C-alpha cells in the first residue's frame, strides 16, 4: 500500500487497505445511517436495531 507502506501477497488486502485510507464505506445502515467497510459488519450492527439477541448464557438463560 503506498499510503501505509503495508505489503501483502494478496491483491484484495491492498484494496482493503486503500479503502480504509479513503474512508469509502459502501455499506450503510438504513435505520441510523452509520456506514461500514464490510457487509458482515453492517449485518451485525443491524441486528442491534432489530433487538435480536441470539446468544444465551447457559446458567441463567439471559440473551445477548
NORKA-V195935 format. One record per pair of residues at least 4 apart in sequence whose C-alpha atoms are under 8 Angstrom apart, sorted by the first residue. I is the first residue (numbers start at 1). J is the second residue. Records with the same first field share a line. If there is no record, write none. Layout:
# NORKA-V195935
I: J  J
This chain:
# NORKA-V195935
1: 5  6  7  14  17  18
2: 6
3: 18  21
4: 17
7: 14
8: 13  14
9: 13
10: 14
11: 15
12: 16
13: 17
14: 18
15: 19
16: 20
17: 21
18: 22
19: 23  24  25  37
20: 24  37
24: 37
25: 35  36  37  38
26: 35  36  37  38
27: 35  36  37  38  39  42
28: 33  34  35  36  42
29: 33  34  35  42  46
31: 46  49
35: 42
36: 41  42
37: 41
38: 42
39: 43
40: 44
41: 45
42: 46
43: 47
44: 48
45: 49
46: 50
47: 51  52  53
48: 52
53: 63  64
54: 63  64
55: 63  64
56: 61  62  63  64
57: 61  62  63  64
58: 62
